[in-house]
């Protein structure tokens, strides 16, 4: 039977080299740095998947996140302004920038991945009752991963003279968007899984709730 993960692997193997080469052609050293960072993240996700067995839904969320992130720094914005890429694009003045949408989506996806990692560690992948406290903890994990992303962006500003990272206000909005995405994911996880049917133990009695 065909591996259902294969389309995800193929898509990653297409967009990572293609957009990395585009960054190289553009002389975009910042995004070549991010491409190297992405390779580390992809290797980490692959290693975690071997242990956690992420759902296909989570893997697709992460795969698309990688695509829109790499495209954000290399694909020209629709405005056609020279040197302006998708990350700086705002389709309408009052709408969020592409960058802010990617941050919100990215840490929405990361929080779902964190939930599956926690579930695998605590219940070996069985259904897990998600309390309000656990949902808050998952949102905080997602926000922590978002903070790590800001550290990577800050590192880029120390390495390269010019970057598209932006200043303090941009970092603040990034963190707000990270929080929004992580909180939305945690709320959905809580709403979907706060009261699953109890698993039956070996003797037919309900197993204790995790």
C-alpha positions as CSV (number, residue, x, y, z in Angstrom):
1,X,0.0,0.0,0.0
2,X,1.3,3.4,-0.9
3,X,2.7,5.4,2.0
4,X,0.2,8.2,2.8
5,X,3.1,10.4,3.9
6,X,4.7,10.2,0.5
7,X,2.9,13.2,-1.1
8,X,4.1,15.3,1.9
9,X,7.7,14.2,1.5
10,X,7.6,14.9,-2.3
11,X,6.2,18.4,-1.8
12,X,8.9,19.2,0.8
13,X,11.6,17.8,-1.5
14,X,10.2,20.1,-4.3
15,X,9.8,23.4,-2.6
16,X,12.8,23.4,-0.3
17,X,15.4,23.1,-3.1
18,X,13.4,25.3,-5.5
19,X,12.9,28.2,-3.1
20,X,16.5,27.8,-1.7
21,X,17.9,28.1,-5.2
22,X,15.7,31.1,-5.8
23,X,17.0,32.8,-2.6
24,X,20.6,32.0,-3.8
25,X,19.9,33.6,-7.3
26,X,18.4,36.7,-5.5
27,X,21.5,36.9,-3.3
28,X,19.1,36.6,-0.4
29,X,21.6,35.5,2.4
30,X,19.0,35.9,5.1
31,X,16.7,33.3,3.5
32,X,19.6,31.0,2.8
33,X,20.1,31.1,6.6
34,X,16.5,30.4,7.1
35,X,16.6,27.5,4.6
36,X,19.4,25.9,6.7
37,X,17.3,26.4,9.8
38,X,14.4,24.8,8.0
39,X,16.5,21.7,7.3
40,X,17.2,21.4,11.0
41,X,13.4,21.7,11.7
42,X,12.5,19.2,9.0
43,X,14.9,16.7,10.4
44,X,13.5,17.3,13.9
45,X,9.9,16.8,12.7
46,X,10.9,13.6,10.9
47,X,12.7,12.3,14.0
48,X,9.6,13.1,16.1
49,X,7.3,11.5,13.6
50,X,9.2,8.3,13.9
51,X,8.4,8.3,17.7
52,X,5.1,10.1,17.9
53,X,3.5,9.1,14.5
54,X,1.9,12.5,13.8
55,X,-1.5,12.4,12.2
56,X,-1.6,13.2,8.5
57,X,-3.5,16.4,9.3
58,X,-0.7,17.7,11.5
59,X,2.0,16.8,8.9
60,X,0.1,18.6,6.2
61,X,-0.3,21.7,8.5
62,X,3.5,21.7,9.1
63,X,4.3,21.0,5.4
64,X,2.2,24.0,4.2
65,X,3.7,26.1,6.9
66,X,7.2,25.4,5.6
67,X,6.0,26.2,2.0
68,X,4.4,29.6,2.9
69,X,7.4,30.5,5.1
70,X,9.9,29.9,2.3
71,X,7.7,31.5,-0.3
72,X,7.3,34.6,2.0
73,X,10.9,35.6,1.8
74,X,11.6,34.7,-1.9
75,X,8.5,35.2,-4.0
76,X,7.9,38.8,-5.2
77,X,4.9,40.5,-3.8
78,X,1.9,41.0,-6.2
79,X,2.5,44.8,-6.0
80,X,5.5,44.4,-8.3
81,X,7.7,46.7,-6.3
82,X,11.4,45.9,-6.8
83,X,12.8,43.9,-3.9
84,X,9.5,43.6,-2.2
85,X,8.6,40.0,-1.2
86,X,5.4,38.4,0.1
87,X,6.4,38.8,3.7
88,X,6.1,42.6,3.4
89,X,2.8,42.4,1.4
90,X,-0.4,43.7,2.8
91,X,-3.2,43.3,0.3
92,X,-5.4,46.1,1.9
93,X,-4.2,48.7,4.4
94,X,-6.4,47.5,7.2
95,X,-5.6,43.7,6.7
96,X,-2.7,41.9,8.4
97,X,0.5,41.5,6.5
98,X,1.4,38.2,4.9
99,X,4.0,37.8,7.6
100,X,1.4,38.1,10.4
101,X,-0.8,35.5,8.7
102,X,2.1,33.1,8.5
103,X,2.9,33.6,12.2
104,X,-0.7,33.0,13.2
105,X,-1.0,29.9,11.0
106,X,2.4,28.5,11.9
107,X,2.0,28.4,15.6
108,X,-1.6,27.2,15.2
109,X,0.0,24.2,13.4
110,X,2.9,23.9,16.0
111,X,0.4,23.8,18.8
112,X,-1.5,20.8,17.2
113,X,1.9,19.1,16.8
114,X,2.8,19.8,20.4
115,X,-0.6,18.3,21.5
116,X,0.2,15.0,19.7
117,X,3.7,14.9,21.2
118,X,2.3,15.4,24.7
119,X,-0.4,12.8,24.1
120,X,2.2,10.3,22.8
121,X,4.4,10.9,25.9
122,X,1.6,10.7,28.5
123,X,-0.9,8.1,27.0
124,X,1.2,6.4,24.3
125,X,-1.1,7.9,21.7
126,X,-4.4,6.8,23.2
127,X,-7.3,9.4,23.6
128,X,-6.5,11.9,26.2
129,X,-8.9,14.1,28.2
130,X,-7.9,17.7,27.6
131,X,-8.7,19.9,30.6
132,X,-8.8,23.7,30.5
133,X,-5.4,23.6,32.3
134,X,-3.8,21.3,29.7
135,X,-5.3,23.4,26.8
136,X,-3.7,26.5,28.4
137,X,-0.4,24.6,28.7
138,X,-0.6,23.6,25.0
139,X,-1.1,27.3,24.1
140,X,1.9,28.2,26.2
141,X,4.0,25.6,24.4
142,X,2.9,27.0,21.1
143,X,3.8,30.5,22.3
144,X,7.2,29.2,23.5
145,X,7.9,27.8,20.1
146,X,6.9,31.2,18.7
147,X,9.4,32.9,21.0
148,X,12.1,30.5,19.8
149,X,11.3,31.6,16.2
150,X,11.8,35.2,17.3
151,X,15.3,34.2,18.7
152,X,16.1,32.8,15.2
153,X,15.0,36.0,13.6
154,X,17.0,38.1,16.1
155,X,20.1,35.9,15.3
156,X,19.6,36.8,11.6
157,X,19.8,40.5,12.5
158,X,23.1,39.9,14.2
159,X,24.6,38.0,11.3
160,X,23.4,40.1,8.4
161,X,23.6,43.8,7.9
162,X,20.2,44.0,6.3
163,X,17.2,41.7,7.0
164,X,13.4,41.8,6.5
165,X,12.8,41.1,10.2
166,X,11.7,44.6,11.1
167,X,11.9,46.4,14.4
168,X,10.5,46.1,17.9
169,X,6.9,46.8,16.8
170,X,7.1,44.1,14.2
171,X,8.4,41.6,16.8
172,X,5.6,42.5,19.1
173,X,3.0,41.9,16.4
174,X,4.7,38.6,15.5
175,X,4.3,37.5,19.2
176,X,0.7,38.6,19.2
177,X,0.0,36.5,16.1
178,X,1.9,33.6,17.6
179,X,-0.3,33.8,20.6
180,X,-3.5,34.0,18.5
181,X,-2.6,31.0,16.5
182,X,-1.5,28.9,19.5
183,X,-4.6,29.9,21.5
184,X,-7.0,29.1,18.7
185,X,-5.4,25.7,18.2
186,X,-5.6,25.0,22.0
187,X,-9.3,26.0,22.0
188,X,-10.1,23.7,19.1
189,X,-8.2,20.8,20.8
190,X,-10.1,21.4,24.1
191,X,-13.5,21.6,22.3
192,X,-12.9,18.4,20.3
193,X,-11.3,16.3,23.0
194,X,-12.3,17.5,26.4
195,X,-14.8,14.7,26.9
196,X,-13.8,11.5,24.9
197,X,-15.3,8.1,25.6
198,X,-13.3,6.4,28.3
199,X,-11.0,3.6,27.2
200,X,-11.8,0.1,28.6
201,X,-9.2,-1.6,30.7
202,X,-8.0,-5.2,30.4
203,X,-10.9,-6.4,32.6
204,X,-13.6,-4.5,30.8
205,X,-13.8,-1.7,33.4
206,X,-13.3,1.9,32.4
207,X,-9.6,2.9,32.6
208,X,-8.8,5.9,34.8
209,X,-8.8,9.2,33.0
210,X,-5.3,10.4,32.1
